[in-house]
Amino acid sequence: MSKPIIAMMYDFDRTLSTRDMQEFSFIPSLGMDSGAFWDFANVLGTREHMDSILAYMYAMVKISEDKGRPLRREHLVRMGEGVEFFDGVSEWFPRLNRYAEAEGAQLEHYVISSGMKEIIEGTAIAKEFRSIFACEFLYDARGNAVWPKTDVNYTNKTQFVYRINKGVLDVANDIDLNRSMPDDSKRVPFCNMIYIGDGLSDVPCMKMMKAYGGYSIAVYQDRRKVESLLERNRVDFIYPADYREGSGLDVTVKHIIRKITIGETLYRENQRQKRGE
């Protein structure tokens, strides 16, 4: 009998990393402070009526060119080495994998982020994810960033939840993503999903989890920023961004994993009996 698959999905900035990923190495490499960079991107987006994610990606290319530092993929990947994480993040993945295995489930981890895929790929935890869905640049023959290849904004994050649900992980494959598929043939049922994010940008995915039987958790540095999500029933749980063993987050996620595996066991027994086995 195959093991049930459980998908853990994470935002990245201020969910796993303590700040926006560009603030660790990229923005300092331009000789700027974070406020100046984000002000440039936000003013540009407002003035030109741009998607805010496309605005910051353009700002990365434009300011890099103006500073005489063409934006190159290998440089962004290297900058991932400087990203700092919340307590316990590096041990979180293998520990939960072992727990799920002991409970009879297969646990998979995914990133769904409006940050940069290249930077995430350079981090110490990149190897833990089955897929990383994040913003990415297209590069020219010289290796310089010239155009957004993928734009993951706050609303279209939900399409990647559907991709995980159906097992269609190639972002260029929209045909299979949109093809009708019976619920019992989808690779990861929504009820076997857990989404962890840090705030309003994650609300569409969190609401999707609640609507389809999955689980959503908001992590925080400042509880006041997420209390309204719980009060308005947009998220199931809120916890400090503490990924260490025995933390509230750790204990609750383990409870959810155990609940999912028990539910799968009962469902399969029900189906077996219906078949007269």
Residue pairs with C-beta under 8 A, 6 or more apart in sequence:
1 268
3 104
3 105
3 106
4 104
4 105
4 106
4 192
4 260
4 261
4 264
5 105
5 106
5 107
5 108
5 187
5 188
5 192
6 100
6 105
6 106
6 107
6 108
6 188
6 192
6 193
6 194
6 257
6 260
6 261
7 108
7 109
7 110
7 164
7 188
7 192
7 193
7 194
8 96
8 107
8 108
8 109
8 110
8 193
8 194
8 196
8 253
9 109
9 110
9 111
9 112
9 160
9 161
9 164
9 193
9 194
9 195
9 196
9 205
10 16
10 109
10 110
10 111
10 112
10 113
10 195
10 196
10 197
11 111
11 112
11 113
11 114
11 196
11 197
11 198
11 201
11 202
12 21
12 111
12 113
12 115
12 120
12 134
13 19
13 20
13 21
13 113
13 114
13 115
13 198
14 20
14 198
14 199
14 221
14 241
15 196
15 197
15 198
15 202
15 219
15 241
16 85
16 86
16 89
16 125
17 24
17 83
17 84
17 85
17 86
17 123
18 84
18 85
18 86
18 221
18 241
19 34
19 84
20 34
20 115
21 80
21 83
21 115
21 116
21 119
21 120
22 34
22 37
22 56
22 60
22 115
22 116
22 119
23 34
24 79
24 82
24 83
24 84
25 79
25 81
25 82
25 83
26 60
26 76
26 79
26 119
27 33
27 34
27 37
29 69
29 79
30 37
30 63
30 64
30 67
30 69
31 67
32 63
37 59
37 63
38 56
40 59
40 63
41 52
41 55
41 56
41 58
41 59
42 52
42 55
44 50
44 55
44 58
44 59
45 51
45 52
45 54
45 55
45 56
48 55
50 58
51 151
51 153
52 153
53 114
53 135
53 151
53 152
53 153
54 148
54 151
57 135
57 137
57 148
57 151
60 71
60 145
61 71
61 137
61 145
61 146
64 70
64 71
64 145
65 71
70 142
70 144
70 145
71 137
71 144
71 145
72 139
72 143
72 144
72 145
73 118
73 137
73 139
73 143
73 145
74 143
76 116
76 118
76 119
76 122
77 118
77 119
77 121
77 122
78 122
79 119
79 122
80 118
80 119
80 120
80 121
80 122
80 123
80 126
81 122
81 123
81 124
83 119
83 122
83 123
85 125
86 219
86 241
86 242
86 243
87 242
87 243
87 244
88 242
88 243
88 244
88 245
88 247
88 250
89 125
89 243
90 124
90 125
91 243
91 244
91 245
92 243
92 250
93 109
93 125
93 128
94 128
95 245
95 250
96 107
96 253
96 254
96 257
97 107
99 107
99 254
99 257
100 106
100 107
100 257
100 261
101 107
103 257
103 258
103 261
104 261
104 265
105 257
105 260
105 261
105 264
107 257
108 130
108 188
109 128
109 129
109 130
110 129
110 130
110 131
110 132
110 133
110 160
110 164
111 120
111 129
111 131
111 132
111 133
111 134
112 133
112 134
112 152
112 157
112 160
112 161
112 195
112 205
113 120
113 132
113 133
113 134
113 135
113 152
114 134
114 135
114 152
114 153
114 154
114 157
114 201
115 134
115 135
116 134
116 135
116 136
117 132
117 133
117 134
117 135
117 136
117 150
118 136
118 137
120 126
120 132
120 134
121 132
126 132
130 169
131 164
131 169
133 150
133 152
133 157
133 160
133 163
133 171
134 150
134 152
135 148
135 150
135 151
135 152
136 148
136 149
136 150
137 145
137 146
137 147
137 148
137 149
138 145
138 146
138 147
138 148
138 149
139 145
139 146
140 146
150 171
152 160
154 200
154 201
154 202
154 203
154 204
155 204
157 201
157 202
157 204
157 205
158 204
158 205
158 208
159 177
161 190
161 193
161 195
161 205
161 208
162 168
162 177
163 169
163 171
163 177
164 187
164 188
164 193
165 186
165 187
165 188
165 189
165 190
165 193
166 176
166 177
166 181
166 186
166 187
167 186
167 187
167 188
168 176
168 177
183 189
189 213
190 208
190 209
190 212
190 213
190 214
191 212
191 213
191 214
191 260
191 263
192 214
192 260
192 264
193 209
193 214
193 215
194 209
194 214
194 215
194 216
194 217
194 253
194 256
195 202
195 205
195 206
195 208
195 209
195 214
195 215
195 216
195 217
196 216
196 217
196 218
196 219
197 205
197 206
197 216
197 217
197 218
197 219
198 218
198 219
198 220
198 226
198 241
199 218
199 220
199 225
199 226
199 229
200 229
202 216
202 218
203 229
203 234
205 216
206 216
206 218
206 229
206 234
206 235
207 216
207 234
208 214
209 215
209 216
209 236
210 216
210 233
210 234
210 235
210 236
215 236
215 237
215 256
216 234
216 235
216 236
216 237
217 235
217 236
217 237
217 238
217 239
217 249
217 252
217 253
218 226
218 229
218 230
218 235
218 237
218 238
218 239
219 226
219 238
219 239
219 240
219 241
219 249
220 226
220 238
220 239
220 240
220 241
221 240
221 241
223 238
223 240
226 235
226 238
227 238
229 235
229 238
230 237
230 238
237 252
239 247
239 248
239 249
239 252
240 247
240 248
240 249
241 249
242 248
242 249
242 250
243 249
243 250
244 250
